Amino acid sequence: MSKIKLTKGELKRQRDSLRRFLYYLPTLQLKKQQLQKKISEAHKILSDLENRLKKSEENISRWVGLLADERVDIVPFIKPVDILWDMVNIAGANLPFLKDVRFSEMNYDFFTTPLWVDEGIKELRALIRQLIEAAIMKKQIAILEKELRITTQRVNLFEKVKIPECLEFIRIIRIYLGDQQANAVGISKVAKKKIELALV
């Protein structure tokens, strides 16, 4: 516990600090609850994404052998050209979210290209989009969890350190000032008696 001045000015400062802490604590607690809720929702979304990814991988695994066909190079058509994302503020945390994944135009000879290519490119693009979504969702969760840690630390600081410390300081100062006032009253009574005796 730090040292404090035992004065009326310090008593006022401690009361003001206590009032401030009690004012901001509910806001921090609300932020903590919102972050916990968002983290829970993000984990559910990520779980759904991972399930969709497994299904996509199973679908692709059935015809993955066709990718060995040297007549067709589909890599340029499944490589993202642009990933569009934006930031959104949720409970004080700036989170990235995916807007779109753009791929290059499919321009190949439809007569010489095997029939599976169109469906293969479509499936692989969907898989890549899901992988990017999952990566961004993991990033969101990491940001939210970091923000939750910081907010929890602040809530604990207010609840377990600052508010009890202010209350204790206020108690100590009030006791000291009360004692000083009682001493002053006692001294004035003694002085009054001495004056009365001197006058007699």
N, C-alpha and C positions, 0 to 999 in steps of 0.2 A: 504494500500500500504506500503510495507516495505521500510526501509531506504536504500539509495544507496550512494556510494561515487561519487562525482562529478569530476571524473578524466578521462583522455584518456584511461587508462587501463580498467576502468569500462565500458566506452563506447564500447570498443572492446568486452568485455565479454557479454554485452547486445546484441550487433549485432550478435555475435556468437550464443547466445541462441535463438534469433529470427530466425536466419537461420535454426537452428536445429528444432525448433518448426514447421516452415513452410515446412521443408523437411519431417517430420514424419506425419504431419496432413493428407495429402492425403492418406497415407497408412492406417491410422486409419479409415478414412471415407470409404475407400474401404472395409476394414474388417467389418465395421458396415453394409454396404450394403449386403455383402456376408452373414453375420449372419442373417439379416432380411429375405433374400431370403431362406436360409436353414430352418429357423423357419417356414416360410410359407409352404414350401414343406413338412416339418415334420408334420405339422398340417393336411395337405391334406392326407398324408399317414395314419396318426392316424385315421382320419375320415373314410377312406376306410376300415381300419382294424376293426373299431367299427361296421361298416355296415355289414362286413362279420361275425363278432361275433354274431350280432343279428340274421342273417340268420341261422348260425350254431345252435344257441340256439333254434330257432324255429323248425329246423329239429329234434333236439334231444328231444324237449318237446313232440313231437308226440308219441314217444315210450319210454319216461322216466319211465313209469310205469313198463316196463319190467325189469328195474334194481332192482326191489324188489324181483325178482326171487332168492330164497336162494340157488338154485342148482349151481349157478355160481357166483364166486367172481372175478369181472373183475378189481378191484382196482389195483392189482399188475401189470396189463398189461397197465394201463393208467397213472401210476405214472412215471414221468420222472426219468430215471436212470442218465442221464448226460445232462447238458445244455452247449453247446459249443458256446462261444461268443469271440469276439475279439474287439480291439480298433482301431478306425480310426481317423485321425486328419483332422478336417474340420475347416478352417479359424482360426486355432490356438486353437481350442477346441478338447479335446480327448473324442470321443463319443463311447459308446459301441454299437456293432451291433451283431445280432443273426446269428450264422452260422448254428447251427443244434440243435435239441432236440432229444435225444435218449431215447427209451423205451426198456423195457425188451422183450425178445423173447416170442411170444405167443405159449406156449406149454401146450395144454389141449386136452382132448379126444374129437375128432371131432364127434364121434358117440353119445356120451351122452350129449353133449352141445347143447343148443338150436341154431337154425339157425341165429337168430338175433345177436348173440355175435360178430361174425366177423365184421359185419357192425357197430355195436355199439361201439366196440373198436376203429375202424377206425375213426368214427365221433367224439368220445370223445378225441382221440389223436389230431385230427385236431383242436378241440376247445381249448385244453390245449396249443397247439403250438401258436394259435392266441392270447391267453391270455398273454403268455410270450412275444410275439412280441409286443403287445400293451404296456406292462409294460416297455419294453426296449425303445420303441418309446417315452413314457412319460418321461423316464429318459433322453433321448437325448434332448427333448424339454426343460427340466429343465436346463440342462447344457448349451444349446445354449442361453437360455434367460438370464442366469446368466452372460455368456460371453458378450452378447449384452449390458447388463446393465453396466458392467465394461468398455467396449469400448465406449459406449455413454458418460459415465462420463469423460473419457479421452478426447474425442473429444470436449466436452463442456469446459473442463478445458483449453485445448489449445485455442479454438476459443474465449471463453468469458473471460478468466482470463490471461493466460500466454502471448499470443500474444499481446493483448491490453496493458498489463502491460509493456512488453518490449518496445513497441512503445512509451509509455508515458515516460519511463525511458530514452530512447534515445533522445526524444524531450527535456526533462528537462536538461540532460547533455549537449546537443548541445547548448541550450540557455545559460547555465551557462558558458561553454567554450567560446562561442562567446562573451559574456559579458566580460569575463576575457581578451580575446584577444583585444577587443575594449578599455578596461581600460588600458592595457599595451601600446597600441598605443598612447592613450591620455597622459599617464604618460611620455612616451619617448619623445613626442612632447614638453611637458612642460619642461622636463629636458633639451632638446636640446635648447629651447629658453633661459632658465636660463644660460646655458653654453655660448651661443652666447652673451647674455647681459653682462656676466662676462668678456668676452674677449674684449668687446668694451670699 
